[in-house]
């Protein structure tokens, strides 16, 4: 009988709702999971009959699921302090690549690394982003798996050096002070430069920069070989006013620095590295770094822009998705940049399981770019987005679905009793 179709559709709808609620509750601890809600619509069978007013006579035929809506609101932030974990704060999806080479999209940032050092999802999909070469990210390049393990940084030859030091103003002629710092050649080998300051007259000091002779070929006769020398001139306030390198016909402004040639003429570096001309910067933001005051002579700080080669120690993820790696050499380089995808209609995405989504005609194609641009959210490293399922709401839905199921079952029982009575009358 047609009377059974309406409550049967109600039973099916209630069962679908129970299944959806059960699925939500089952994923209450699934990172990045989005709560789902069923939307129903009624089924009407329109007849050709009309009443006395000419209005059509219609009899409802039941209910059907019209849509499954996902709540894409952001879940609670869970700080894990795991370098590979990430959270998108705002709109967007991470881009991953499955074993078939196709792209998937996910909000779950509970990433880890595989044995090749690549960022992956827990089910093995590769996390995609923009590559970096020598610490420079190329956002115009094709997406590729992000590498965060088994990396080394190249050696960077020193081209500048800085020394912050004070020379004792009450020294007598012949008194000395010294500074030293490491510099690095093109192969990453460290060489110790030593600077000796000798007072030659009031407010005047000579300087001599040396390198160990063993670092040169042919090696010098002494323990060290001079690579630069000259004179430093101070005013009565102890401010460095001019520099005169040995062999120069005139003094120069300290802002120009001092040119140091390593190795000196007629020699090469013993390890075969390329020559490295270095500028000794004597000013920082217009302020001389070598002073002459009544305080005791001493060096407070030294630095150079060179680095030896190193292995990756750790990494962090910035708000724009840039992965910054810190190496054992102290060098910090970008390893890549996480890509973020957005869609015109998130509700049109198809849930493909494993926290992944696939675009459809309704969602539109993925628009992939950098986090924090084009309406995309920013990235928080060391955190994951928890499920946005509200357990209280789900239990309320569960009660409603159970009551709907019971009511429709009661309707079927009643229709069955009516049918049995009708058949008995006919007999």
Number of C-alpha atoms within 10 A of each C-alpha: 7 6 14 17 15 19 23 19 19 22 24 16 23 24 16 16 25 21 14 20 25 16 13 23 17 11 17 19 13 19 22 26 26 24 23 18 17 16 13 14 11 14 14 12 10 12 10 7 10 11 8 6 6 8 9 13 12 13 11 12 19 20 21 17 16 11 12 13 15 17 15 18 12 19 22 13 16 15 15 14 13 15 17 24 24 30 29 29 19 16 21 28 26 24 26 26 19 15 9 7 10 10 19 21 24 22 28 26 28 22 22 20 19 17 8 10 15 20 24 24 23 15 11 16 23 27 28 26 29 23 23 20 11 10 16 13 19 15 16 9 11 10 19 17 21 24 23 23 20 12 15 16 22 17 19 19 25 22 18 20 21 20 22 19 20 21 25 20 21 16 20 13 13 12 13 18 20 18 19 17 17 18 25 23 25 21 17 21 18 18 15 14 18 18 20 16 24 22 23 17 13 15 21 21 24 21 23 19 20 20 23 17 18 16 21 21 15 13 17 15 9 9 11 18 21 20 17 19 21 18 19 24 20 19 14 11 11 18 17 23 16 19 26 20 20 14 8 10 8 10 15 16 13 23 17 14 19 22 17 21 15 21 22 17 8 8 15 18 21 14 14 12 16 14 16 19 17 19 18 18 21 23 18 11 7 9 13 18 20 21 23 25 16 13 12 14 21 14 16 11 13 14 13 20 14 22 24 23 20 18 18 20 15 14 20 21 23 17 18 19 24 22 26 19 25 21 20 15 19 16 20 16 20 20 27 28 26 27 25 31 21 23 20 13 14 20 17 19 21 14 14 11 9 13 19 21 20 18 20 15 9 14 17 15 16 19 13 19 19 23 28 19 11 13 12 23 22 21 25 22 24 19 21 28 25 23 23 23 22 12 13 9 10 19 14 11 18 19 12 15 21 15 13 19 22 15 16 21 16 13 19 19 14 13 16 15 12 12 14 11 12 11 10 9 8 6 6
